[in-house]
Amino acid sequence: MVSKVLRKLSKPVRRAIFLIYDIMAILFSMYMAIITRFEFNFHNVEEGIKWAIHEYSWINLITTLVLFVLFKLYSSLWQYASVQELISVVLACGLSTLLQIAGLTMLQLNVPRSFHVLYFFYLTMLIALSRFSYRGLRVIRNNFQGDFNKASIPTMVIGGGDSANYLIKDIKASRLIKNRVKCVIDADPRKIGNSILGVPIVGNDTKIPWAVEKYKIQEIFIAIPNLPPSRRKAILDICKNTGCKLRILPSMAQIINERVKVSALRDVEIVDLLGRDQVRVDIDEVAGYIQDRVVMVTGGGGSIGSELCRQIAAHNPKKLIIFDIYENTTYNLQLELKKDYPNLDFETLIGSVRNTNRVNSIFLQYKPEIVFHAAAHKHVPLMEDSPNEAIKNNVFGTYNVAKAAAMYGAKKMVLISTDKAVNPTNIMGASKRICEMVIQAMEREYPDTSFVAVRFGNVLGSNGSVIPLFKKQIAEGGPVTVTDKNIIRYFMTIPEAVSLVLQAGAFAKGGEIFVLDMGEPVRIDDLARNLIKLSGYEPDVDIQIVYTGLRPGEKLYEECLKAEEGLEKTKNNLIFIGKPLDFDEKKFFKALHELHDAAAEETTDMRQLVKTIVPSYTIKENAELAE
């Protein structure tokens, strides 16, 4: 009730109340100190001492109030008072005591020495009481309301360090947060049995299911910043079967200056369950060939292209050229780079890689030294319906950019490829395999430019990836659609994919196809079920899973590298090089010319033509997939 009344008062009124209280506290502390010294009998106090205290009281009052202002005892938000504010109170009261000793001595006003100790004790106690009672009342009220409010959410915190302390403090201090922390889990046996701000630390990770049942936990907060991926996966594997909603603290940066708040927590993502370390790249190597170079990114507004632009911008290029046909995402990237890298010299250009004149004019004007080619049609089912467009954009877009890179003196060109190019069963994958062949043929035709390709699997969070679709379906209450119960894919994050691309550029000698060891493949059905569980629901109970059948051109298993390509290690133990395949360049370029004409004429036999170039391409008819 008191804290509620104080909240409604204006700031000047609250400060005035504190000022009046402090005046009374200072005077009370002086007289109470001398009475205590004389065993609480004011008549025993000598007249000289009474006169000395009376004469000095107004001086002490002024100096002490000035000290309180200097120590910001009237401007702090006392509802969030912490150790720092307590230190300010103690220092202000201590300095007041020291100045009082000096003043009484200078004025030759004699008082007992114990008076000063008692004065400091009373003053500190009264001032701290006034400041911290506000917060205390709020905490008591919040806890009282939380214990008896049916809407409160029983919550578990995993991690018993500083982050957990700040997080629990934020929860206890806020009347708007409905979470009530009932228990803490920590792996350190020395902490088990202790408590954090009154919340018991009940055990290690193995106790999570038991604690969830005992305390009827509904939400779990993971408050261990920079948690190693393997440990995070182990914790989440336990938590995902509890039926609780999970949230996680993203990084160590959150605990700087006690900034850990409930608002800093993010929902647990499926990437947290991958359980492997992020791809590490040699930053010096990357910076060595990016810094002070003119760098061009085609498809720069896409999910991979935009991340490429961000990481390239961080390595101080001489100039960055962003080229994309889709203006909306490209414009958003332009605004982001202007804000985050105000000193970056970059151009944002709109156009299509299919337009030879447009591509050549850009290379002629800007003379890019490093080219990352990310522009492509990548949606498998859509390309099955429009195979000619896949060839026009992917194959001949790549050819246009590669030819311009060679003709205008680029040092390196890096093609973004895909694991779907390996033994392709769809036109998109087959088109990317031809793109890889274009790169290898260009390397032999134009040795002054290093042409390489980077091949990786599905990218989490990219445009058109399965994760955003699953999240949308879960938010709508289901059903979640999975094509086949046994379908398996390799996954990596966008930053990982881009790190690999940049590292490939550093490793590139010419003609290589770089491949990432992406760890264990992920079953899409498991991925969907885990994402449902991480959202606090039970698969097939709260959210239904529906199997729709393989889509046109889709296969159950993606392969990372053709067997005949072999593998060669690099300095990065997660990056390998596929040896270039032998093929007749003259026949290839002749077939490419025929393919170009056929696509321009909107042939109905595009798949058969592609198969003559890519013999490993398996054509699957829609009727066959529907069975």
Residue, then its C-alpha position, 0 to 999 in steps of 0.5 A: m500500500v505504501s509503495k503504491v501511494l509513493r508511486k502515484l506521487s510526482k518526483p518533486v513531492r517524493r524528493a520533498i518527503f525524503l528531504i523532510y525525513d532526512i532532516m528528522a533522521i539527522l537531528f534524531s541521530m544526533y540526540m539519540a546518539i548522546i542519549t544512548r551514550f548516557e544510558f538513555n537518561f537525558h538528565n545525565v547529559e552535561e549542559g556543555i555537551k547539550w549546548a555543543i550538540h545544539e549549536y552544531s546541529w544546524i551546521n551538521l544538518i546542512t553539510t549532511l544534506v549536501l553530502f546526500v545530494l552529492f551521493k545522489l540519495y535523492s535521484s536513485l530509483w530506490q525500487y531497484a536499490s541494490v548493493q551499489e545504493l547501499i554503499s552510497v548510503v554508508l559512504a554518505c553517512g560515514l563522511s557526514t560523521l567525519l565532517q562532524i568530528a572535524g567541525l566539532t574539533m575546530l569549534q572546540l565543542n567537546v562531546p564524548r568520542s562514542f557519540h560519533v560511533l553511535y551517530f554513524f550507526y543511527l544515521t546509517m540505519l535510518i537512511a538505509l531504512s527509508r531507501f530500502s523499505y520501498r524495495g522491500l515492500r515491493v518484493i514482499r508484495n510481489n512474492f505475496q501476490g505471486d504465491f497466491n495468484k493463480a496466474s503466476i507461472p512456476t519457473m525453474v532457472i538453470g544455472g547458479g551464477d551471476s546471471a541467475n542472480y540478476l535474473i531472479k532479482d529482476i523477477k522478484a523486483s517487478r510486479l509485471i512479471k508473472n514468473r515465480v522462480k521456485c528452484v534453481i538447477d546447477a552442476d556445481p555440487r558445492k552450490i547444491g543445498n544453498s540458495i539464491l535470493g531465497v530460491p533453493i538450488v535443488g540439484n544438477d541436470t539429472k534433477i530437472p524432471w524431478a524438480v519440474e514435477k515437485y514444484k509444478i514448473q511451467e517455464i524453464f529459464i536457462a541462465i548460463p551465457n555462452l553455454p558450450p553447444s554440447r552441454r546446451k544440447a544435453i540440457l535441452d534434451i532433458c528439458k524438451n520432454t518436461g512439457c515446459k516452455l523454454r527460454i535461454l540467455p543468449s550471451m555473456a554481454q547481457i550480464i555486463n552492468e547487471r543487465v540480465k533481465v527477463s526481456a533479455l531471454r530468447d526462445v530456445e531455437i532448434v539450432d540449440l539442439l544441433g549440439r556441435d561447435q560453430v565453424r571456426v575460421d581464421i579471421d586473419e586469413v579472411a581479413g587478409y584478402i578482404q581488407d582494402r579490396v573491392v568486393m561484390v556480392t550478387g544476391g546480396g539481399g538474400s539470407i546468405g548474401s546479406e550475411l556475407c555483406r555483414q561479415i565482409a563489412a566487418h573486415n574493412p573492404k575498400k568498397l562493397i558492391i551489393f547486387d540484387i534483383y529484389e529491392n525490399t530486402t536489399y533496401n533493408l540491408q542498405l539501412e542496416l549497413k549505414k547504421d552499423y558501419p557508417n564509414l563503410d564505402f558501399e554501393t547498392l545496385i538493383g538488377s538481374v544476373r541474367n542481364t549480361n549488359r547490366v552485369n558487364s557494366i557493373f564490372l566495368q565501372y567498379k572493377p571488383e577484385i573479389v566476387f561472391h555469387a549468391a544469386a540463385h533460384k533455390h526453392v525446389p518445388l517451384m523450380e520443378d514447375s519452372p525448370n527453364e527459369a532455374i536454368k536461366n537464372n542459376v546456370f546462365g546467371t553464374y556464367n554471366v558473372a563468371k565471364a565478367a569476373a574473368m574479363y574484367g580482372a577479378k582475382k577470385m570468384v566464389l560460387i554458393s552451391t548446395d548439397k542438392a548438386v550431388n546426384p541431383t533428383n531435382i532441376m534446382g540441384a542439377s542446375k547448381r551442379i552445372c554451375e559448379m561445372v561452369i566454375q571449374a571450366m572457367e578456372r581452366e579457361y581463365p587461370d588469372t582468376s581463381f574460381v571456386a565453389v562452396r557446397f553446404g546443406n540446409v541453412l537454418g533461418s534462411n528464406g524458405s527454410v523449414i524452421p520459419l514454416f514450423k514456427k508459423q504452424i505452431a503459433e497457429g495451433g498446427p498442424v505441422t506438416v512434414t513431407d515424410k517421416n524418414i526424410i533427413r537433412y544436414f543443417m547449419t546456421i547462416p553465420e556458419a555458412v558464410s564463415l565457410v564461404l569466406q574461409a573458402g575464398a582464403f583457401a582458394k587456389g582455383g577449381e575446388i569445391f569446398v565442403l563443410d563437415m556438418g556433423e550428424p544429419v537431422r531427421i526432419d520429423d524429429l526436428a518438428r517434434n523437438l520444436i513443438k516440445l521447445s514451445g511447451y506443447e506435446p506433439d500429436v496431442d496439443i499440436q498435430i503432425v501431418y505427413t504430406g508426402l515428398r514434394p516434386g524433386e525432393k529426396l529422402y537423403e541429401e549427400c554432401l559429396k560425390a564419391e568420385e570427387g574424394l576429400e582433401k583436408t584443409k587447415n580447418n578440420l571442418i572444411f574439406i576440398g572435393k577434387p575437380l572432376d574431369f570433363d571435356e570443356k569444349k563439349f561442355f561449352k557447346a552443350l551450354h550454348e544449346l541449353h541457353d537456346a533451348a531455355a530461351e525458346e521455353t523448351t518442354d524437354m529441359r530435364q532431358l537436356v540437363k541430364t545430357i550434361v549431368p548424367s548423375y541427374t535422376i529425373k523423377e516424375n510428379a506421378e512417381l512421387a505422389e505414390 
